[in-house]
Amino acid sequence: MPNEPKHFVYVLESTRNPDRHYIGLTSDVPARLAAHNDARSLHTAKHGPWKLLVWMEFTDATVAARFERYLKTGSGRAFARRHF
């Protein structure tokens, strides 16, 4: 289905502090990265600029949201450190 909405889970890394990461969910990765780097997100404004480490595309919004929540858990963060 060519016009199906896409859902992306992404992981950012602060270029000033590479130990600082941010995990998010969006339908437009380039626009969202620009918003983080333009300090339009309260959670990331003070730690930018950010670079994109990885993004994963999902066709199902529920699955994407579950994966984002998982990556924000302790075991999910460990998974991300090992694989990203």
C-alpha positions as CSV (number, residue, x, y, z in Angstrom):
1,M,0.0,0.0,0.0
2,P,2.0,3.0,-1.2
3,N,0.3,5.8,0.8
4,E,0.2,4.0,4.2
5,P,1.5,6.1,7.0
6,K,4.9,5.1,8.2
7,H,6.0,5.1,11.8
8,F,9.6,5.4,12.8
9,V,11.4,4.8,16.1
10,Y,14.6,6.6,16.3
11,V,17.7,7.0,18.5
12,L,19.6,10.2,18.8
13,E,23.0,10.8,20.3
14,S,24.2,14.2,21.6
15,T,27.3,15.4,19.8
16,R,28.4,17.3,22.9
17,N,27.9,14.4,25.2
18,P,28.0,11.0,23.4
19,D,26.7,9.3,26.6
20,R,23.4,11.2,26.2
21,H,20.8,9.5,24.0
22,Y,17.2,10.2,23.2
23,I,14.6,7.7,21.9
24,G,11.5,8.9,20.0
25,L,8.7,8.1,17.7
26,T,7.7,10.1,14.5
27,S,6.3,9.8,11.0
28,D,9.0,12.2,9.6
29,V,12.6,11.5,10.8
30,P,14.3,14.5,9.0
31,A,11.8,17.0,10.3
32,R,11.9,15.6,13.8
33,L,15.7,15.7,13.9
34,A,15.6,19.3,12.7
35,A,13.1,20.1,15.5
36,H,15.5,18.6,18.1
37,N,18.4,20.5,16.8
38,D,16.5,23.8,16.6
39,A,15.7,23.4,20.4
40,R,11.9,22.9,19.7
41,S,11.8,20.0,22.1
42,L,12.0,20.7,25.8
43,H,13.5,17.3,26.5
44,T,16.4,17.6,24.1
45,A,17.0,21.4,23.9
46,K,19.8,21.6,26.4
47,H,21.8,18.6,25.2
48,G,22.0,19.3,21.4
49,P,23.1,19.3,18.8
50,W,22.0,15.7,18.0
51,K,22.9,13.2,15.4
52,L,20.8,10.3,14.3
53,L,22.2,6.9,15.3
54,V,19.5,4.6,14.0
55,W,15.9,4.6,12.9
56,M,13.5,1.7,12.3
57,E,10.4,1.8,10.2
58,F,7.1,0.2,11.2
59,T,3.9,-0.1,9.3
60,D,1.9,-0.6,12.5
61,A,1.6,2.4,14.9
62,T,0.9,0.2,17.9
63,V,4.0,-2.0,17.3
64,A,6.1,1.1,16.8
65,A,4.9,2.6,20.1
66,R,5.5,-0.6,22.0
67,F,9.0,-0.8,20.6
68,E,9.7,2.8,21.6
69,R,8.4,2.1,25.1
70,Y,10.6,-1.0,25.3
71,L,13.7,0.9,24.3
72,K,13.1,3.3,27.2
73,T,13.2,0.5,29.7
74,G,16.3,-0.8,31.4
75,S,16.5,-3.9,29.3
76,G,15.6,-1.9,26.2
77,R,18.5,0.6,26.8
78,A,20.9,-2.4,27.3
79,F,19.6,-3.8,24.0
80,A,20.2,-0.5,22.2
81,R,23.7,-0.1,23.6
82,R,24.6,-3.6,22.4
83,H,23.0,-3.3,18.9
84,F,23.1,0.4,18.0
